[in-house]
Amino acid sequence: VQAKSLAPDLIDQLVRSPKVVSENICSAWLTDSAWQSACALAKLDQFSNLPNDMEGSGKRWKEWTDHPQPETEPLPQEWKRLGGFEQLLIVRALRPDRVTLAVALWVRSVLGSRYGEAVPFDLPSSFEDAAPAVPIFFFLSAGVSVPMDTLLSMGKPFGVSEESGKFVMVSLGQGQEPVAEKALDLMYAQGGWVLLQNIELVARWLPKLEKKLEALALGAHPNFRVFLSALPQKVVPVAILQSSIKLTNEPPSGLKANMLRAYGSFTEQIWENTLKPGELKSMIFALCFFHSVVCERRKFGPIGWNRGYPFNPGDLSVCITVANNYLDASPKVPWDDLRYIFGEIMYGGHITDAKDRRLCASYLLSYIREELLDSLAFFPKFEVPPSTFSHKHYCEYIEERLATETPAAYGLHANSEINFMTRQ
């Protein structure tokens, strides 16, 4: 935009997607809304012949619009010679449910693939800018909590841990304000860390917290640090936000991003110290896929789950630990026991709807079974890789095999994503 390589009217067309009311002469295969968008697009010179061409070459245009992934297909006839952004506008008009993916493809082609990937959450680098007068503020979201493992590992070089008494966590709620104030005063003197969670729940106390933090910034032990967490609500004083380093770790979008983040949460050491590394590798792959599916299924709304559930990385971490312990302790893999623990206790602990619980059990019955150790496909063209793979090879396999998102991976019909993609 700043380089003026994109005309303002083209950008406006992408953002607003205006419509022109007109008789739909392609009603046999095109919705009225898409036709109206095409007529509005025809107001631009380079698209002036679009409605007429859609009428004259209806068969070719119908094939393109009916394609499950039209953004990856060439446009009919001479329209394929349009620039990338102009082609994006046709997707916006005729298949608005695919425009988000089309934009991502265009960004990758113009700016590079790294601009189309999620920025990894990097708490250690942000911690370098923290100080006694500069708290770190975590904005929470559904299924995402404060990364406690990372936080505690960062504290080890400073002698900060729960065992040493130099790490205090207070979950705010009714009557916890005095506990939080006492923890702040104690760690201020000893050079410890304080984590105050869910501060939005004590809105009336926050002005007092603001003044407290200002006072503690003076003369504090150099190792004193304050960490705050809250859901994004307007009750948090502006002064606290302005003085803090603000971080958010939004849930990854897409099955591939979920799988890569799941694998990024541990290293190869997890299976180097086990008695059955091959079985554990396959089990971890299945658990990561299961975790990604149940988390990502939330985006489909009522089609995905009857209710929303806060599945989080902690559920996956505990399941992997449980699987490791059971595999080491049992001569044979206890499939029934593991499915029960994963589905009824760990993930099932979040689930309150009977049909959702049955769905969760069905997923586990499909993924956590004896065939997992030999040859098992979670969905077409996505098989469990060999247990000889390294951590790096697993990530490369996920990158390659999950390049294209499809509802079939969740056991859903191809049309189930239309509402989600249109809303997005």
C-alpha positions, 0 to 999 in steps of 0.5 A, spaced: 500 500 500 505 504 501 509 503 495 502 504 491 503 498 488 495 496 489 490 501 487 485 504 493 479 502 489 482 494 489 483 494 496 476 497 498 473 492 494 477 486 498 475 490 504 468 492 503 466 487 498 460 491 495 454 489 492 450 491 486 442 489 486 441 486 479 437 480 476 441 473 477 442 470 470 446 465 472 442 463 478 442 455 476 449 455 479 451 461 482 447 464 489 444 471 488 449 474 493 455 472 489 452 475 483 451 481 486 458 481 488 460 480 481 456 485 478 459 490 483 466 488 481 464 489 474 464 497 476 472 496 475 475 497 468 479 490 469 473 486 471 467 490 466 466 483 462 466 479 468 458 478 468 458 477 461 463 472 461 460 468 467 454 467 463 457 465 456 462 460 459 457 458 465 460 451 465 467 453 466 465 458 471 461 453 475 466 448 475 471 453 478 466 455 483 464 448 485 471 446 487 473 445 494 479 449 494 478 454 488 483 459 491 488 453 488 485 453 481 487 457 475 481 461 473 477 460 467 480 462 460 483 469 460 482 471 467 487 466 469 492 472 467 490 477 472 495 479 477 495 475 484 491 481 487 486 481 482 484 474 482 484 474 490 478 479 488 474 474 484 475 469 490 472 474 494 466 475 490 464 468 488 467 464 494 467 469 500 468 462 504 475 461 501 478 468 501 482 468 508 486 462 505 486 466 498 489 472 502 494 467 506 496 464 499 497 471 496 501 474 502 506 468 502 507 469 494 508 476 495 512 477 501 515 470 503 512 464 506 514 466 513 509 472 513 504 466 512 506 462 519 504 464 526 509 468 530 512 463 535 510 465 542 517 467 545 517 468 553 524 468 554 526 474 549 520 478 552 523 477 559 529 480 558 526 487 557 522 486 564 524 489 570 522 490 577 518 496 575 516 493 568 511 487 569 509 482 564 502 481 562 499 475 559 492 476 556 489 469 556 484 466 551 480 460 550 484 454 551 490 458 553 493 459 560 500 462 563 506 458 560 508 455 567 513 450 565 517 456 561 516 461 567 519 456 572 524 454 567 526 461 566 527 462 574 532 456 575 538 460 574 535 466 579 534 460 584 526 462 583 522 456 584 516 454 589 521 449 593 525 455 594 519 459 596 521 465 591 515 463 587 508 465 589 502 464 585 496 467 587 489 466 583 485 472 584 478 471 587 474 473 593 478 474 599 485 473 595 487 481 595 490 481 602 494 474 600 496 477 593 499 484 597 503 480 602 506 476 596 508 482 593 511 485 599 515 478 601 518 477 594 519 485 593 524 484 599 527 477 597 528 478 590 522 473 588 517 472 583 509 473 583 504 471 579 497 474 580 492 470 575 485 472 573 486 479 576 480 481 572 476 478 577 477 483 582 476 489 578 475 494 585 482 492 587 485 494 581 486 501 582 490 499 589 494 494 585 496 500 580 499 504 586 502 498 589 506 496 583 508 504 583 511 504 590 514 497 589 518 499 583 522 504 588 528 500 591 526 493 589 531 487 589 534 487 582 531 480 581 524 482 583 519 480 578 511 481 577 507 477 572 500 478 571 494 475 567 487 476 565 482 475 560 482 481 555 477 486 559 476 493 560 477 493 567 484 493 568 487 500 569 491 503 563 497 505 567 498 497 569 497 496 561 502 502 559 507 500 564 507 492 562 510 488 557 504 485 554 504 478 551 498 474 548 499 466 546 493 465 541 491 458 540 494 456 533 489 456 527 489 450 523 490 442 524 497 443 522 499 449 526 496 445 532 500 439 531 506 443 530 505 447 536 504 440 540 510 438 538 514 444 539 512 443 547 517 437 548 523 435 545 526 428 544 529 427 551 521 425 552 523 418 549 530 417 550 529 416 557 523 411 556 523 403 556 519 403 550 521 409 545 518 406 539 511 405 542 511 412 546 513 415 539 507 413 536 503 414 542 505 421 542 503 422 535 496 420 536 495 424 542 498 430 538 493 429 533 487 427 537 489 434 541 489 438 535 483 435 532 479 436 539 481 443 539 480 445 532 473 442 532 471 448 536 471 453 530 466 449 527 461 451 532 455 447 534 457 442 528 464 441 532 461 441 539 455 442 542 458 446 548 465 450 548 470 446 552 477 449 554 482 444 552 489 446 553 496 444 552 496 442 559 491 436 558 496 434 552 502 434 557 499 430 562 496 425 557 503 424 555 506 423 562 501 418 563 502 414 557 510 414 558 508 411 565 503 406 563 508 403 557 514 403 562 510 399 567 506 394 563 509 388 559 503 390 553 500 396 551 494 397 556 489 400 550 483 400 554 486 403 560 489 409 556 483 411 552 479 411 559 484 416 562 485 420 556 477 420 554 474 420 561 479 424 566 484 428 562 480 431 556 473 428 559 474 432 565 472 438 561 466 435 557 459 436 560 455 434 554 453 426 553 454 426 546 460 430 546 463 425 551 461 419 546 464 423 540 471 424 544 471 416 546 470 415 538 476 419 536 480 415 541 477 409 539 480 411 532 487 413 534 489 410 540 489 402 538 493 396 536 494 398 529 497 405 531 504 401 532 503 398 525 500 402 520 494 406 521 491 412 517 488 418 521 484 420 515 486 419 507 493 420 505 495 421 513 498 415 516 502 415 522 509 415 520 515 410 522 517 410 529 524 411 527 523 418 526 526 423 530 523 430 533 525 434 526 523 428 522 516 428 525 515 436 524 517 435 517 512 430 516 507 434 519 509 440 514 508 436 508 502 432 509 498 437 513 499 442 507 492 443 505 486 443 510 480 439 510 474 438 514 475 430 512 481 430 518 475 431 523 471 426 520 466 432 518 463 433 511 466 438 506 460 443 507 461 444 514 467 449 514 463 454 509 459 458 515 466 458 519 470 460 513 465 466 511 465 468 518 472 469 518 
